[in-house]
């Protein structure tokens, strides 16, 4: 079987069988893999689709493959798409705000990524002291900050900018650099570094 020539329902059938694939193929893949939220379900107060365990496992394997890629190869700031793609898989489609930190070594390779803070639909509390503690515990030379906007818009708020400044100052006291802060929206990932906001 030539996988590249298969239709989406055929590919889904390989994972979950034809009957389930028939139901799943009516949904956009980005919603199925929980990279973005199904706004129609949310606006109509319907229960969001609970992903098939096999689909969830496939998504998790892809996220782990992306994490492995950035743990082996240094992050390139001329092409930040690898990190953005990883973060879209990790944070996209989530219904609450999540603040994640990627802890990096001196060669800008991923040591570990951690979801440090979870909040509500509109806010989360982030404590700089805890970020510094985790960075030191992981022996990080630098970090990349990330969080999602369940609203779907990736434009950073004033609070996002103030938080980034506070974290940058707190981490600088222990010689750890903040390389970027990436905001994950529904359609795009916004990089503070690319925008000149760091």
N, C-alpha and C positions, 0 to 999 in steps of 0.2 A: 504494500500500500504506500503510495506516494503522499505523505502527510500534507505537503504544500498544495496539492491539488484537491484536497478534501474540503467540503463545505463546512460551515460552522456546525450545523446539526450532526454531520458525520463525525467531526472531531469530538463533539460532546458525547456522542454515542460510544466512542472508544472508552471514555472515562466512566460514564454513568449508565450506559445501556440506552437502547432506542426509545423506550417509553419515556423515561425521565428526560432524555435529550430533547424529545419533541416539546415538552413543556418548557424546558430551560431556554430553548433557542428563540423563544418569543421575547426574551429579555435582552437588552443591550449587554454585551460582554463586560463593559466597564462597570455596570451595575451588578451583574452576576458575580464578578470577581471582587466586588465591594471596593472598587477604586473610586467610584463616585456614588452619590446617593440617588435613589429614584425619587425625584422631587414630587412626582404625581402621587406616589404612595404617602409621602409625608404630608403633603398639602390636603389630602383626603382623609388624613388620620387613619390610614389602613396600616395593618401590621407589615413592616418591611419584610421582604423575602428572607427567609432563613436559608442560607446557602447549604447545598448538599455537602456532606462531609468530605466527599472526594474532591469537589470543587474547592472547598476551603483548604484542603491539604495541598492541592495543586498550587493555589495562590501562595500558601506559606512556603512551599518549596521554591517558587520563583523569588519570593522576598529573600529567602536564605541564600539563593544563588547570587542575587545582587549584593547582599551583605558580604558574601565570600569574595566577590569580585573587588570590592573596595577595601577588604582586609588584606588582600594580596597585592593589589596595585595601588600606588599612591594616588590620591585624589588629584586630578588635573583641573586647575582653575581656568584653563582655556576651554575646557569642555566639562561643565558641571552636570551634564545630563545623567550620568550614571547615578550620582547621588540623588538627583531629583526623581528619577525613576524608582529608585529604592524607597524614597520617602513617600511617593505617591502610593506605592503598594502597601507600605506600613501604616500610613495615616489616612489615606483617601477613603471616603465613604463612611468614616466613623461618625457617630451621632453625638459625640461629646468632644470638647476640646481636650487635646492631649499635647503635652509638652515633652519632646524627646531630645536627647542629647547624643550626638555621635562623638565618642571619645577617640582621639587620634594619637598616634605615636609621632616621633620626631620626623618621620618620613611621610607624614599625612596619610598613613594607612589606618584603617579602622581597627581599633582594639575591641570595642564593643559599642552597641547602641542600646540605650535604655529609655523606656517611657518613665520619666521621673514624676510627672504630675498629671492627674486626670481631673477634669472639671465638669461643667455643665455644658449645655448647648452654646452658651454665650461667653463663658469666662472660666478661667482656671487660676489658681493661686500658684505662683512660682516663687520659691525661696532661694535666693542667691547662695546662701550658706550651704544648702544641700547640694547645689550644683558644684560648688567648690569642693565639698567633701568627696563627692563621687569622682570628680576629676582627679583629685589627689589619690584616692583609693585605686583608680585605674592607671595611675602613673602616666597621665596624659600630658603631651606637650602642647596640644591644641584641641579645640572642640568646634563642632558645628552644632548650632541650635536649630531646632525645627518645631513647628507646631501646625496644627490644622485649623481651618476655619470651617466648621460645619455649615455655615451660611452659604458656602460655595465660592465666596469672593476671596481672592488671594491678596488683595490690597492691605498692607499693614496698617493697623490703627496707631494712634498716638501712643496708646499704652504699650503696644508692641515695640515701638521705637524707644520708649523710656526704659522698658525692661531690658532691651538689648544693650543699651548704654550702661545700665546698672550691672548687668552680668559681665560685660566687657571689663568694667573697672574692678569688680570683685575678683575676677580671674587673673587680671594683670598683676594684682598684689602677690600672687603666688607663681608668677611667670608662666601663665597659661594663656595662649592667644585664642581669641574667638575669630575663626576664619570666615564664618558666614552664619546667617540666620535665614532659614528657608520657610516660607509660609505656603502651606498646601491648600489650594482651593479646589473647586470641583473641576475646572477646566485647565488650570495651570498651576505651576509652582513658581513662586516669586522669590528671588534671591536678593537679600539686602546688599551683598557684595556687588552684584551686577548692577544694582540700582545706585550704587555709591552711597549707601546709607550706613556703612560701617565706619 
